[in-house]
């Protein structure tokens, strides 16, 4: 948008005979003035030479080109022409924002911020970018969402550079980083806010948020410590930390999952199952829980239940190599070679160089007496002699279309992966179709 707007600018010379005084401001007739042309128009005509178009042209430059050599001159020119213009533009920007005309609102807010830099205009612009990010997320435009969030943060950081340790901007940055899940950064800005903020209701509320963030960070560190112990093969050292976490967070499923995992590794399968089932009681149901339950049930001799748990796990996460490999192994030890081969082919497709996958293929070939050939990547080859108008062609397409009903409303048979991102606005459903 920025480039498009600037391309619509045409520069005109100022007649030397022009009255050069606007109050205390002196017009420099040697400087050219910008005219905002209508979209698609390349050259101006006599109808374009208006004060309104000149003001519009200067505002466009002020909004999008702070490096312009006449940037400060245009700012002074506009303030001399219409001293209250920034306030009028701000009101117009808010109205456009409410109407979700975000492109126009952005231009107006940028012009206001550059024309009359204030903490309020900085925050208004950053807030607009946040709204634009939410709108992009709703439209499944991930790159645009990321760009808008980046612009929001950059605007607030720029505000700190302009205005110093401003409590309003620091409060906004705290909220932004917390929204993004960056608790360490949120804590940093919040700590800085506390040093400069005046006493009042907002500071008291920020103190409450500070306590919550500190508590969360402390718990996150406990979770990380426990996770690291398990990964390092020291589950016994993880368990005291996990129990401490659970006592402080009895309604958080993560603690029970780590407990179940640690207990499973220490071969305390019945206790592990209890902890893992507690995750489900708290409303969590993911593939890793079912995978861990499957291992526990298998070790307890409940093979059919173990397989059921694995099948549920793979339904939840069909690209999980660990789960797919476990299913291949389960069918292999049951001597269900057809299903074992199916899952081995899937595992090999996901990670053909994985050592466990290679070992399972060797076991399959030894037990079944059948060899699994080299992985062949199928390519769709167009038959140049085929006739798209042929009835058989149309019938085949119709059959394919009938069989490939997508669960999220599409027609290519992929699944809908719904990922809760923890942001305000709820669930961001990412349809992979």
N, C-alpha and C positions, 0 to 999 in steps of 0.2 A: 504493500500500500504506500509506504514511504516513497519509494522510487517512482511509482505512478503519479503521486501528487506533485513531486518535484519536477517531473517531466512536463506537467501542465503549466509551469511557470514561464512567462515571457517577460524579458526585461526591456524597459523603455527609458529613453533619455528624458531628462527634465529640461524644459525650455529655460534658457538663461534669463529670460524676462520675467520669470515667475516670481511672485512675492515670496521671499525666502524666510519670513518670520511667522512662527506659530507660537505666540506667547514668548517664552524664553528660549524656545527651540529655533535653531536656524537650519533651513533646508540647504543641503549641499547639492548644488545643481550639477556637480561633476559625478555624483553617484547615480547609478541607474536604479529605477524602482521596479519591483516585480509586479506583474499582473497575473492573476489567477484566471486561466482560460478554462472554458467548459471542457468536459471530458471528450477526448477525440479531436479537439480543435488544435491546429498546429500554429496558426498565425492569427493575430488579433485583427479586428476591424474597428471602425470608429466607435461602434457601440460598446467596445470593451474598455475604452479609456475612461473609466469612472473611478471615483474615490473609493467606492465599495470594493471594486476589483483589486485596486492597489492595496487596500487594507487586507483583503483576503489573501493576496499574494504574500504580503509581509508576514501574516500570521502563519501561513504554510511553512515559510522559511524558518520562522521562530520555533514552530512545532517540531520540524524534522531535520533541521540543519544548523545545530549549534556552532559548527565549525565555519559557517559562512562568514566571509570577511566583513560583511555589513550587518551581522547579527545584532550587535549592540546599537548600531545606528537605527535599524528598523524598530527595535524596542523603544528607543527614545522617541522616534517619529510617531508611533502609535500612541504612546502615553501622552504626547503633546496634542494629538488629534482628538483622542477620547480617553481621558484619564480613568474613567470607570469601566473601561471595556473588559478588563480581566474579570470583574465581578459578574458582568452580563454573560460572558463566555462560560464562567463556572456554573451559573444557573442553567444555561443551555446544555452544558455537558451532563449535568445531573439528570435533566429531562430526557436526553438521548440515552443515557445509561438505563433509566427505568423502562424505556421503550425497547431496550435490547438492540439499539442501533450502535453497536460497540465500536465500529470503525470510525464513525463520526465523533462519538464520545471521546475516543482516544485522541483524535486530532485536537479537539477542543481542550481536553485536560492537559495535553502536552503544551499547548499554546499558553494556557493559564500558568502552568508550572514554570515555564521558561520566561514568561512575560513578567510574572510577579511571584518569584520563588518564596514559598512559605511552607511551613510544616503541614498545614492543612491541604495545600495543593499537591504536595508530595504524597500524602496518605490517600487522598482522593484518587490519584493516578494509580497507585499500587493496588488499591481496592478494586478499581476497574479491571486491572489485569487479572485479579483473583476471580472476579465474576466471569471474565472471558475464558479462564482456565476451566471453570466448572461447566460452562456452556460447551466448550470443546470436548470435555470428558463425556458429557451427555450425548454428544454426536459421534462418540468413538473415534475422535481425532487425537490420538495420543501425542504425536509430534507437536501439534499446535498447543495442546494442553501443557506440555513440558516447556514450550517456548514462553507461554504466558506466565507460568509460575516463575520462570527465570527472570522475566521482565519485572514482575512484582518485587522480587527480592532485590534486583539491581536498583530499582527505583528507591526502595527504602535505604539501601546502603549509600546511594548517592545523597539521600537526604541527610544521613549522618555526616557525610563529608562536608555538606553545605552548612549545616546548622549545629554541628557538634553533638555532644551527648544529650540529645533531646529525649525527654522522657516519653513523649507521645510516639515517636518513631521507634524507640527501644521497646515499648510495649507492643507495637505492631509486629516488630521482628520476632519477639518472643512468641506471639500467637501464631505467626507464619511458620516458624520452625517447629513448634509443637504440632501444628496441623500437618506438616510434612513428616512427622515422626522422628525428627532430628532432636532428640531430647537434650543431648550434650550442648548443641548450639543454642537451643532454647534457654537452657540454664545459664549460659554465658551472657546472653542478652538480658535475661531477667536479673542476674546479679548486677549488671551495669545499670539497669533501670533503678534498682533499689538504692543505689548510691546517689542518684540525682533526683528521684521523684519526690514531690511534695506530699505531705501527709493528707489523707483523705480516703474516701470509700474505695477508689480504684486501687490505691496502694495496698489497702487491707485485702482486697480481692486477689491482687498479685502475690501477696504473701501466702495466701492459701494455695494458689497455683504453684508457687515455689516449693512448698512442702510436698505437694503431690508429685512434682517432677523429681525432687530429691529422693522421695520414697520409691518412685518407679525406677530411677537409675540404680538405686541400691539393690532393688529386687532383680533388675536386669543383670547386674554384676554377679549376683548369687546364681542366677540361671546359667550364665556363661561359665562360671567357675565349675558348676556341677556338670555341665555339658563337656567341658574340657577334660575333667577327671574320667568320665565314661569313655571318651574317645581315646584317652591315653591308657586305657585298660585298667583303671583304678576305680571301679564303681563303688567299692566300699567307702572310699574317701568322699565320693559324691553324695552319698545318702544323708549324712548329717546336715549338709547344706540344703538339700532338697526338703528335708523335714522342717527346717527352719523357715524356708520359703512358704511351704504349705500352711504352717501355723499362722503366718502373716497374711496369706492369701488363700483361704480355704475354698474360695469359689473360682479360682483360676485353674483351668485344666492343664496348663503347661507343666505345673509342678507334679501332678499325678502321672503325666506321661513320662517325665524324666525318672520318676520313682519306679514306674513299671519297667522301663528300659533297663535301669540299673539293677533291679531285682532279677530280671530275666537273664542278664549277663552273669549274675552270681548264681544262676540256676535255681532261684527261689520262685518257681513258676506259678504256684498257686497265689502267693502274695503279689506277684507281678500282675496276674490276671485281675485281681481285685483293684489294684491301682489303675490299670488301663480301663476297666469298666467304669470306674469313677469319672474318667474323662467324658464318657458318653452320657452319664447322668447329668453332667454339667453342660450338655448340649453340643459337645464337639464330636465330630465324626469325620476323620480323615484317613487316608490310606495307610499312614505310618502306624496309627493305632491298631488297625485291623491286621497289618503285617506282623506287629509284635504279638498280638493275640494269637495269630496263627502259629507262630513259633512256639509259644507257650503250650497251646493245645496239642501240637504235634509231639512235644516232649512229654506231655502227660498221657500220650497214647490215644488222644481223640482226633484221629486222622481226618475223618469226614468233616468235623467242625472246623479243623484247621484249614482244609481245602475251601470250605465255604467262606471263611474269613478272608482268605487270599483272593478268591474270586470277587468278593466285595471290594477289596483293596484295589484290584486292577481295574474294576469299573470306575472307581473314583480317580485313579491316576494311571491311565493306560500306557503312558510313556515311561513309567518308573522301572528302570532296569532291574533293580533289586527285587521288586515284587514279581516281575515277569520271570526272572531267573528262578525264584522260589517256586513259582507255579510249574515251571518246567521240571524242576527237581522233584516236586511232589508227585507229578504224573509219572515221572521216570521210576521212582521207587515203587509206585503202584503198578508198574509195567503197562501203563496205558500209553503205548508208544505213539499212537496217532496224536493224542493231545500233547504229549511231551514234545513231539516234533514241531507241532504248531507253535508252542510257546518258545521253543529253541530258535525257530526261524525268526520269531518276533524279537527275541533277545539279541540274536545275531545282527538283525537289522538296526537295532538301537546302538549296539556297541560290539562289533565283530571282533575287535582286538582285546576285549576284556578277558582276563585269565580265567575267571569263574565260568564264563560262557564257553570258552574253549574246552575247559575240563568237563563241563556238562555234555558238550557235543561228543567228546571222546567216550564218556560213559554210555551215552545213548548208542553210539555205533557199536560198542562192545556188547551191550546187553541185547540190543535189537537185531544185530547182525546186518543192519542197513547203514549205508554210507550217506552222509549229508554232503551234497556237492558244493562247489564254490558259489558264493553269493552272486546272483545275477540281478542286475538292475534293469528292470523292464523299461523299454522305451515305447512310446506310442508312435507308430509309423503310419503315416497317411497313405492309403492306397490311391494312387493317382487315377486308377481306372474306375473307382467307385463313383456312383452317381447319386448325389444328394437327393434327387427327385425320385429315386427308386423306392417302391412301397416297402420293400424289406428294410431299407435304411431307416425310413420313418418309423416302422414298427419296432425296430430295435431301439431307437432313441426313446420311444414312448415307454418301452419296457424298463429301460434304465431309469428314466425319470420317475416311474412308478415305484421302483424298488429303493430309490435313494432319498427317502424323506428325512430331512434334517430336524433334529429336535428343537432347534431354535428358530424354525420358520424358513430356513433356506432349503436348498435342494441338493446338497452335495454330501450329506451324510456325516458331517463332522459334529462334534459335540460342543456344547456350550460350556465354557469354563468360566464360572462366576467367581471372581476374586474380590473379597472384602478388603478394601484398602485402608480402612480406618479413618477416612477423611469425613468431614462434614458433608452431608449430602448423601450418605449411605453407600450402597453397593455399586461398584463399577463393574458391570457385566460385559466381559470381553468376548464377543462371539467370534470364534475362530472358524468362520465359514466362508 
